[in-house]
Amino acid sequence: MTEKHKHAQHPEIINRLRRANGHLAKVIQMIEEEQPCLKVAQQLHAVSHALENAKRAFVQNHIEECLDESLFESRENRKKHLEEFQEITKYL
């Protein structure tokens, strides 16, 4: 079973993702309605940018909170956090 993680910034990140989801639904609608390609491309760019920002905020928040926690843990747990830190930085 995986360990649950909840950080203070998760509600804000969820809101960002919900907005991006709404924009993505709009892009799909635009394509279905055969709207101009330039407008669709602009909206796709905005969705992509919103997702990148949400991902960055999520990963940075995780790093900040989990590294802070690891300072007060055993050497073995700190090593586990360091390994996780190295793994999650791939997604930045």
C-alpha positions as CSV (number, residue, x, y, z in Angstrom):
1,M,0.0,0.0,0.0
2,T,1.3,3.4,-0.9
3,E,1.7,6.2,1.7
4,K,-0.8,9.0,1.5
5,H,0.5,12.6,1.1
6,K,-1.5,15.7,1.6
7,H,0.2,19.1,1.6
8,A,-1.1,22.6,2.3
9,Q,-0.9,23.6,-1.4
10,H,-2.9,20.6,-2.7
11,P,-6.3,22.5,-2.8
12,E,-4.7,25.3,-4.8
13,I,-3.1,22.8,-7.2
14,I,-6.4,21.0,-7.6
15,N,-8.0,24.3,-8.5
16,R,-5.4,24.9,-11.1
17,L,-6.0,21.5,-12.6
18,R,-9.7,22.0,-12.6
19,R,-9.3,25.2,-14.6
20,A,-7.0,23.5,-17.0
21,N,-9.5,20.7,-17.4
22,G,-12.2,23.3,-18.2
23,H,-9.9,24.9,-20.8
24,L,-9.2,21.5,-22.3
25,A,-12.9,20.8,-22.6
26,K,-13.2,24.1,-24.4
27,V,-10.5,23.2,-26.9
28,I,-12.3,19.9,-27.7
29,Q,-15.5,21.9,-28.2
30,M,-13.7,24.3,-30.5
31,I,-12.3,21.5,-32.6
32,E,-15.7,19.9,-32.8
33,E,-17.2,23.2,-33.9
34,E,-14.5,23.6,-36.5
35,Q,-13.3,26.9,-35.1
36,P,-10.2,28.5,-36.7
37,C,-7.0,26.6,-36.2
38,L,-5.1,29.6,-34.8
39,K,-7.7,30.1,-32.0
40,V,-7.5,26.3,-31.2
41,A,-3.7,26.4,-31.1
42,Q,-3.7,29.4,-28.8
43,Q,-6.0,27.6,-26.4
44,L,-4.0,24.4,-26.6
45,H,-0.9,26.4,-25.7
46,A,-2.7,27.9,-22.7
47,V,-3.8,24.5,-21.5
48,S,-0.2,23.1,-21.9
49,H,1.1,26.1,-20.0
50,A,-1.4,25.7,-17.2
51,L,-0.6,22.0,-16.8
52,E,3.2,22.8,-16.7
53,N,2.6,25.4,-14.0
54,A,0.4,23.0,-11.9
55,K,3.1,20.3,-12.3
56,R,5.9,22.6,-11.2
57,A,3.9,23.9,-8.2
58,F,3.0,20.3,-7.2
59,V,6.6,19.0,-7.4
60,Q,8.1,22.0,-5.7
61,N,5.6,21.9,-2.9
62,H,6.3,18.2,-2.4
63,I,10.0,18.8,-2.2
64,E,9.7,21.7,0.2
65,E,7.4,20.0,2.6
66,C,8.9,16.5,2.5
67,L,12.5,17.8,2.8
68,D,11.5,19.8,5.8
69,E,9.9,16.7,7.4
70,S,12.9,14.6,6.7
71,L,15.2,16.8,8.7
72,F,13.6,15.5,11.9
73,E,13.6,11.8,10.9
74,S,16.0,9.0,11.3
75,R,19.0,8.6,9.0
76,E,17.2,5.7,7.1
77,N,14.1,7.8,6.5
78,R,16.2,10.8,5.4
79,K,17.9,8.5,2.9
80,K,14.5,7.4,1.6
81,H,13.4,11.0,1.3
82,L,16.6,11.9,-0.6
83,E,16.0,9.0,-3.0
84,E,12.4,10.2,-3.6
85,F,13.7,13.8,-4.1
86,Q,16.1,12.6,-6.7
87,E,13.3,10.7,-8.5
88,I,10.7,13.4,-8.4
89,T,13.1,16.1,-9.8
90,K,12.9,14.2,-13.1
91,Y,9.4,15.7,-13.5
92,L,10.4,19.3,-13.2
